[in-house]
Amino acid sequence: MDASRVALLREVLAGTEWVQASRRFAGALRSGVTRHGGGLLLVGSATYEPWHLAAHLDDEAAWSGLPELSPTLVRHHVRAGVPAHLSVGLGRLAAAGRGTTLLVVTPEQPGAGLLERVHDARRNGATVLALDGGDRELHALAHDALAAPPTAPGPAGPAGPGTGIGIGPGIGPGSVPGPDHDTLQHLVSTAAGEHGGPASLPGQPPGRPAPGRRRFRDRLARLADELTAPPPPRW
C-alpha cells in the first residue's frame, strides 16, 4: 500500500463536509432501493459510462447484504455480442417508473437527450438521484443530488497524476480540498452499504458484526485499499 495515498485520503476527509455529504446521499440511494424495491438503474452521459461505480456497487451489495444495491448499467451504446449485464440500452429508461431508482452519474454535462429521458422517468414516478459535476438542469430534475467540486490540476506527486485520489479546490476559506468525481463515487459506494446486513451471518463467530455492520472507519480503511489497488477489470 502506498502510504502517501492513504495519508492524502485522510487529509481530504478530515474536517470537511464530504464524509457527511457522501453518507447523506448514500442514505438516499439506499433508502430508495430498499423502500421501493423497483431496482436500481445506473446511467452516465454519452461519453462517460460509470461502469467502475457499477462494479463497486455490485461488490457493496454482496459485502453489505443489500442485493438491492446491485445496479443495472444502462448504456448509450451497446455493442453486439456483449454479456447480458452490459447489453441494456437507453430504452430501459422508458420503462422506469414508480419504484425504480435512477442514478445519473457523470462529471460532465448530461446532454439534452439524456435529460429528456430522465424527465420522463421522473414523470412516470421514478426516484431520480444525481452524482455529477453540478449541472443545474439535472439537479432540477433530481430528488437528491451530490456534486463534486471542479478538479484542480495538480503536480505529479501525492496530489497529482497516478495517486488514485483526486482533489478539487477548497470548499471554503481555509478548507481542505474536496474529492474529485471519481473519489466521490468511491465514498458514496462505500457508504451505501454501511447499515446493511443482519447482526450476524451464518458461519460467523457469535458477536462478530456482519459486513454491513462494520464501522464506517473500517469501511473507509477498505476504501483506502481499493483506491491504492489496481483498477478492477471492466464490469
Disulfide bonds with the S-S distance in Angstrom:
none
